[in-house]
Amino acid sequence: MMVYKDMKNSQRIGIIVGTYNSEKDIKPLLSSFQQLTFMHQIEKIVFVDSASTDKTVDLLEEYLKDTQNIHIIKILRLNTNKGYSYCLNQGIYAFGHNIPDYVLFSNADVIYPPYYLDDLFEELKDYQSYNIGIVGPSVLEPIDKENLQEHRPRNLWGLPQYRDKDQKVYFVNYVHGCSFLVKKEVLEKIGYFDEDYFLFWDEIDFCTRARKAGFSIAIVNRLSILHHPNVVIWDNLNKSKTLLYYQYRNQFLFARKIYGPIIGTLFIIIRFFVFVREFINYIIKKQWNHAKVMILGFLRGLLNEKGISKLPF
């Protein structure tokens, strides 16, 4: 059973942040960390950089020179970019055999409110019997320069998940990969992140394995964070072709691994309608390169490609 009641007095928290060419995001993230009222409970913050070519690591090292919390910050600089799952796993290994009671996994392009951890654990007190192993916030993302939109979770089959706004938390198939808190027991029971995904679907795989192991996945209704405040990443004109490629390639890997050949095939057939809808949208807007990337990801997924791909862009 998950116990949250005495969190402020007895539990240990670790934070793992994956970075890659994140120089625009480091200072806002560090500033939000400094304002966390739960800072005294954080045992270590591990920044794992996947071979950035910008000033990400330089900014982190500069911060270390000026901060009073230097003893809890560790920077791991990887020689090559082996993907987000590999990055997070290296962060876990940095704790050795002394993994904290809770680990917060975070993107660099996130801004946390000061009472983020306080509110998160406060809201979970009434749900101890649900064996919540992974929990995340509502995620706000910019849709233009002035407006934000909440990222609404969908189930594994691409359908919107039911959400009771009157409840403190609601239960989902998976949380947004930009920020989620994991109970130590989850890592001990199901292992770490699957590095075959490289990027995208890795957090969905992780949450699915956790649910199969008997843990619940939840989102706190009233707690929200701002994700990638510096770019409208999901705007069709700006959507990363790399993300788009792995989004469609990795659904095949997920289907084979989680569901097997029969149900996995049904899963891909249903997900194919999502593919067609987005593909048509790109064609209508004459975004030919994005449409080609979708097809490339789909075909390589059919061929069971794993890990990092050699991409022509």
C-alpha positions as CSV (number, residue, x, y, z in Angstrom):
1,M,0.0,0.0,0.0
2,M,1.2,3.5,-0.8
3,V,1.4,5.7,2.3
4,Y,1.6,9.5,1.9
5,K,0.5,10.7,5.3
6,D,4.0,11.2,6.8
7,M,5.6,12.4,3.6
8,K,6.9,15.7,5.0
9,N,8.7,14.0,7.9
10,S,10.1,10.7,6.7
11,Q,10.3,10.3,2.9
12,R,13.2,10.9,0.6
13,I,12.8,12.3,-2.9
14,G,15.2,12.2,-5.9
15,I,14.8,14.2,-9.1
16,I,16.1,13.0,-12.5
17,V,16.1,15.6,-15.4
18,G,16.9,14.6,-18.9
19,T,18.5,17.3,-21.0
20,Y,19.4,17.6,-24.7
21,N,20.1,21.0,-26.2
22,S,18.1,22.6,-23.4
23,E,19.9,25.9,-22.9
24,K,16.7,27.9,-23.2
25,D,15.0,25.9,-20.6
26,I,17.7,25.4,-17.9
27,K,17.4,28.7,-16.1
28,P,13.6,28.7,-15.8
29,L,13.7,25.1,-14.6
30,L,16.4,25.8,-12.0
31,S,14.5,28.9,-10.8
32,S,11.4,26.8,-10.2
33,F,13.4,24.2,-8.4
34,Q,14.8,26.8,-6.1
35,Q,11.3,27.9,-5.1
36,L,10.1,24.5,-4.2
37,T,9.0,24.5,-0.6
38,F,9.8,20.8,-0.5
39,M,13.5,21.4,-1.3
40,H,14.6,20.1,2.2
41,Q,13.2,16.7,1.3
42,I,15.1,16.4,-2.0
43,E,18.1,14.1,-1.5
44,K,19.6,14.6,-5.0
45,I,18.9,16.2,-8.4
46,V,20.6,14.4,-11.2
47,F,20.8,16.1,-14.6
48,V,21.6,13.6,-17.4
49,D,22.7,15.4,-20.6
50,S,22.5,13.4,-23.8
51,A,25.5,14.9,-25.6
52,S,24.1,18.4,-26.1
53,T,25.9,20.6,-28.6
54,D,24.7,23.9,-27.1
55,K,25.4,25.5,-23.7
56,T,23.2,23.3,-21.6
57,V,26.0,21.7,-19.5
58,D,27.9,25.0,-19.3
59,L,24.8,26.7,-17.8
60,L,24.4,23.8,-15.3
61,E,28.0,24.0,-14.2
62,E,27.7,27.8,-13.9
63,Y,24.7,27.3,-11.7
64,L,26.6,24.9,-9.4
65,K,29.2,27.6,-8.7
66,D,26.6,30.0,-7.4
67,T,24.1,27.8,-5.6
68,Q,24.0,26.8,-1.9
69,N,22.5,23.4,-2.9
70,I,25.5,22.2,-4.7
71,H,25.7,19.1,-2.6
72,I,22.4,17.7,-3.9
73,I,23.1,18.3,-7.6
74,K,24.9,15.9,-9.9
75,I,25.6,16.3,-13.6
76,L,26.1,13.3,-15.9
77,R,27.4,14.2,-19.3
78,L,26.8,11.4,-21.8
79,N,29.1,11.0,-24.9
80,T,26.3,10.1,-27.3
81,N,22.5,10.6,-27.4
82,K,21.1,7.1,-26.8
83,G,17.5,8.3,-26.2
84,Y,15.3,9.4,-23.4
85,S,14.9,6.0,-21.7
86,Y,18.6,5.5,-21.6
87,C,19.0,9.0,-20.2
88,L,16.5,8.3,-17.4
89,N,18.0,4.9,-16.6
90,Q,21.5,6.5,-16.2
91,G,19.9,8.9,-13.7
92,I,18.5,6.0,-11.7
93,Y,21.9,4.3,-11.7
94,A,23.4,7.5,-10.3
95,F,21.6,6.7,-7.0
96,G,23.3,3.3,-6.8
97,H,21.7,1.0,-4.3
98,N,20.2,3.9,-2.4
99,I,17.2,4.8,-4.6
100,P,15.0,7.4,-2.8
101,D,11.4,6.6,-1.7
102,Y,10.1,8.6,-4.7
103,V,11.7,9.6,-7.9
104,L,10.5,12.6,-10.0
105,F,11.3,12.2,-13.7
106,S,11.3,15.4,-15.5
107,N,11.9,17.0,-18.9
108,A,14.0,20.2,-18.9
109,D,11.3,22.3,-20.5
110,V,9.0,22.3,-17.4
111,I,8.2,25.0,-14.9
112,Y,7.1,23.8,-11.4
113,P,4.9,25.9,-9.0
114,P,6.5,26.4,-5.5
115,Y,4.0,24.1,-3.8
116,Y,4.1,21.3,-6.4
117,L,5.3,18.5,-4.2
118,D,3.3,19.6,-1.2
119,D,0.1,19.7,-3.1
120,L,0.7,16.5,-4.9
121,F,1.2,14.4,-1.7
122,E,-1.6,16.3,0.1
123,E,-4.1,15.3,-2.6
124,L,-3.1,11.7,-2.5
125,K,-3.7,11.2,1.2
126,D,-7.3,10.0,0.6
127,Y,-6.3,7.4,-2.0
128,Q,-3.9,5.2,-0.1
129,S,-6.0,2.1,-0.7
130,Y,-5.6,2.5,-4.5
131,N,-2.0,1.5,-4.5
132,I,-1.0,4.5,-6.7
133,G,2.5,3.8,-8.0
134,I,2.9,6.6,-10.6
135,V,1.3,10.1,-10.4
136,G,1.5,13.2,-12.5
137,P,0.0,16.6,-12.8
138,S,-2.3,18.2,-15.4
139,V,0.0,19.5,-18.2
140,L,-0.5,22.9,-19.8
141,E,1.0,23.5,-23.2
142,P,1.1,26.6,-25.3
143,I,-1.1,26.6,-28.4
144,D,0.0,30.0,-29.5
145,K,1.9,33.0,-28.0
146,E,-0.9,33.9,-25.6
147,N,-3.0,30.8,-24.8
148,L,-2.5,27.5,-23.1
149,Q,-4.2,24.2,-23.6
150,E,-4.4,21.3,-21.2
151,H,-3.0,18.1,-22.5
152,R,-5.9,15.6,-22.2
153,P,-4.8,12.0,-21.7
154,R,-6.1,9.3,-24.0
155,N,-6.2,5.6,-23.4
156,L,-3.9,3.2,-25.2
157,W,-6.3,2.9,-28.0
158,G,-6.4,6.6,-28.8
159,L,-9.7,7.5,-27.1
160,P,-10.1,10.3,-24.6
161,Q,-10.0,9.1,-21.0
162,Y,-12.9,9.8,-18.6
163,R,-12.2,12.5,-16.1
164,D,-14.3,13.4,-13.1
165,K,-13.4,17.0,-12.3
166,D,-15.0,16.7,-8.8
167,Q,-12.4,14.1,-7.8
168,K,-9.0,15.1,-6.4
169,V,-7.4,12.6,-8.7
170,Y,-8.5,10.5,-11.7
171,F,-7.0,7.3,-12.9
172,V,-5.5,6.9,-16.3
173,N,-3.6,4.4,-18.5
174,Y,-0.4,6.5,-18.4
175,V,0.9,9.9,-17.4
176,H,2.5,12.6,-19.5
177,G,6.2,11.8,-19.9
178,C,7.3,15.4,-19.2
179,S,6.9,15.0,-15.4
180,F,5.8,12.1,-13.2
181,L,6.5,10.8,-9.7
182,V,7.3,7.1,-9.3
183,K,7.3,5.1,-6.1
184,K,10.5,3.2,-5.4
185,E,8.6,0.0,-5.2
186,V,7.5,0.3,-8.8
187,L,11.1,0.5,-10.0
188,E,12.0,-2.5,-7.8
189,K,9.1,-4.6,-9.1
190,I,9.0,-3.8,-12.8
191,G,12.6,-2.6,-13.5
192,Y,13.6,0.5,-15.4
193,F,12.7,2.1,-18.8
194,D,12.9,0.1,-22.0
195,E,15.7,1.6,-24.1
196,D,14.5,0.1,-27.4
197,Y,12.0,3.0,-27.7
198,F,14.7,5.7,-27.9
199,L,12.0,8.4,-27.8
200,F,8.2,8.3,-27.4
201,W,6.0,5.5,-26.0
202,D,8.7,4.7,-23.4
203,E,6.6,6.3,-20.5
204,I,3.5,4.5,-21.9
205,D,5.4,1.2,-21.8
206,F,6.6,1.9,-18.3
207,C,3.1,2.8,-17.0
208,T,1.6,-0.2,-18.7
209,R,4.0,-2.6,-17.0
210,A,3.3,-0.9,-13.7
211,R,-0.5,-1.4,-14.1
212,K,0.1,-5.0,-15.0
213,A,2.1,-5.3,-11.7
214,G,-0.8,-4.1,-9.7
215,F,-0.1,-0.4,-9.4
216,S,-2.5,2.4,-10.2
217,I,-1.6,5.4,-12.4
218,A,-3.2,8.8,-11.4
219,I,-3.3,12.5,-12.3
220,V,-3.9,15.1,-9.7
221,N,-6.8,17.3,-11.0
222,R,-6.0,20.7,-9.5
223,L,-2.2,20.5,-9.8
224,S,-0.8,21.7,-13.1
225,I,2.6,22.5,-14.6
226,L,3.7,24.4,-17.7
227,H,5.4,22.3,-20.4
228,H,7.8,23.7,-23.1
229,P,6.9,27.3,-22.5
230,N,9.3,28.5,-25.1
231,V,7.8,26.7,-28.2
232,V,4.5,25.6,-29.5
233,I,5.8,22.1,-30.1
234,W,2.5,20.4,-31.0
235,D,1.4,23.0,-33.5
236,N,1.3,21.3,-36.9
237,L,3.7,23.8,-38.4
238,N,6.3,23.2,-35.8
239,K,5.9,19.6,-34.7
240,S,9.3,17.9,-34.6
241,K,9.7,15.4,-37.4
242,T,11.8,13.4,-35.1
243,L,9.0,13.1,-32.5
244,L,6.5,12.4,-35.3
245,Y,8.7,9.6,-36.6
246,Y,9.1,7.8,-33.3
247,Q,5.5,8.4,-32.4
248,Y,4.4,6.1,-35.2
249,R,7.3,3.7,-35.3
250,N,7.2,2.8,-31.7
251,Q,3.5,2.0,-31.5
252,F,4.5,-1.2,-33.3
253,L,7.2,-2.0,-30.8
254,F,4.7,-1.4,-28.0
255,A,2.0,-3.5,-29.6
256,R,4.3,-6.5,-30.1
257,K,5.8,-6.3,-26.6
258,I,2.7,-5.6,-24.5
259,Y,-0.1,-7.3,-26.4
260,G,1.5,-10.1,-28.6
261,P,0.6,-10.9,-32.2
262,I,-3.2,-11.1,-32.1
263,I,-4.3,-8.3,-29.9
264,G,-1.2,-6.3,-31.0
265,T,-2.5,-6.5,-34.6
266,L,-5.9,-5.3,-33.5
267,F,-4.2,-2.5,-31.5
268,I,-2.4,-1.3,-34.7
269,I,-5.5,-1.5,-36.8
270,I,-7.4,0.8,-34.4
271,R,-4.4,3.1,-34.0
272,F,-4.3,3.3,-37.8
273,F,-7.3,5.5,-37.9
274,V,-5.3,8.1,-35.8
275,F,-2.5,7.8,-38.3
276,V,-4.9,8.4,-41.3
277,R,-6.5,11.4,-39.6
278,E,-3.2,13.1,-38.9
279,F,-1.8,12.1,-42.3
280,I,-4.8,13.7,-44.1
281,N,-4.3,16.9,-42.0
282,Y,-0.7,17.2,-43.2
283,I,-1.7,16.6,-46.8
284,I,-4.5,19.3,-46.6
285,K,-2.0,21.8,-45.2
286,K,0.6,20.7,-47.9
287,Q,3.1,19.7,-45.2
288,W,4.6,17.0,-47.4
289,N,7.7,16.4,-45.4
290,H,5.7,15.6,-42.2
291,A,3.5,13.3,-44.2
292,K,6.6,11.5,-45.5
293,V,8.0,11.2,-42.0
294,M,4.8,9.5,-40.8
295,I,5.0,7.0,-43.6
296,L,8.6,6.3,-42.9
297,G,7.9,5.7,-39.2
298,F,5.0,3.5,-39.9
299,L,7.0,1.3,-42.4
300,R,10.0,1.0,-40.1
301,G,7.7,0.0,-37.3
302,L,6.3,-2.7,-39.5
303,L,9.8,-4.0,-40.0
304,N,10.3,-4.1,-36.2
305,E,13.1,-1.5,-36.0
306,K,14.2,-0.7,-32.5
307,G,16.5,1.8,-30.8
308,I,17.9,4.9,-32.6
309,S,17.1,5.2,-36.3
310,K,19.2,6.7,-39.0
311,L,16.9,9.5,-40.3
312,P,17.2,11.4,-43.5
313,F,16.5,14.8,-41.9
